[in-house]
Amino acid sequence: MEAHGPPLEGAHLILFWLALAAYGAEAGFRLAGVAPASIRKSPVFAGVLLHTGFLALRWFLSGHAPMAGLFESLTVFSFCCAVAGLVLCRAGETDAGWGPLSILVLLPQAGAALIDKRMTPLYPALDTPWFASHVGLSFLGYGFFAAGLALGIVYLRGGEEAVYRAAGRSALYGFSAFSAGMVCGGIWAYYAWGSYWIWTPKEIWSVIVWIYFATLTHLKFIPAEAGWPGWTKRLEMGATAAGYGVVLLTFLGVSLLLRSSHSF
């Protein structure tokens, strides 16, 4: 890692704290029942811009994608949740999804604020574009799954059809990004360890996440009269929301509690 001097290092952390403040303001307004006139005039939109600047500057300073270690993982997770919200909860009825989603954006960033933020050199096994693609796409999938939890909650509390459709897209988009991330992860594993697959707890749980959302997205296309009379929209939204628990267990539970190549 090249030395770029304290000014740039300090500047990129200022952007981190400003993004955290913006996400906190968004969550505070939403909890108070105050919604912005448009998403582009919201604190979370400003937070995403600040967060983008922070991640870009940290990438430049460290010389590698900022996705290594618990601090960077948490802040990228927060960023992807916010980006997924901008895609799925832009206006109208779906804007209500920002109520719970603003909390899901804030919590990882607040958790990252409590962790050592120093930049460290990347392990040789991680120094490949396949690593950045694998982790980035996986976190993007996590972000859409978080948006699915928020939209599922809104629908179960009386949301309209637009909320249901947006929640369905969250599962589909998240599943697509996560699948692409798994493919990149297999290629990365081959170059790093000589095998496309290693039976570690994280990889096993990643398959569980993949099967869960593959089943969920495919059940959407089976009409109720075709043998699934009990598969209602409310049950589907409950399953979409519950999937976030499986994601959290895979992301944090396995990585923190079990030893593997994915441990923090």
NORKAFEN-V608570 format. One line per field, one symbol per residue. ss: DSSP state (h for helix, s for strand, l for the rest). burial: + if it has 9 or more other C-alpha atoms within 8 Angstrom, else -. A space follows every 50 residues. Layout:
ss: ???
burial: ???
This chain:
ss: lllllhhhhhhhhhhhhhhhhhhhhhhhhhhlllllllhhhlhhhhhhhh hhhhhhhhhhhhllllllhhhhhhhhhhhhhhhhhhhhlllhhhhhhhhh hhhhhhhhhhhhhllllllllllhhhllhhhhhhhhhhhhhhhhhhhhhh hhhhhhllllhhhhhhhhhhhhhhhhhhhhhhhhhhhhhhhhhlllllll hhhhhhhhhhhhhhhhhhhllllhhhllllllhhhhhhhhhhhhhhhhhh hhhhhhhlllllll
burial: -------++--++-+++++++++++++-++--------+-++++++++-+ +-+++-+++-++---+++-+++++++++++++++++-+++--++++++++ +++++++++++++-------------+--+++++++++++++++++++++ ++++++--+--+++-+++++++++++++++++++++++++----++---- ++++++--++-+++-++------+---+-------+++++++++-+++++ --++++-+-+--+-
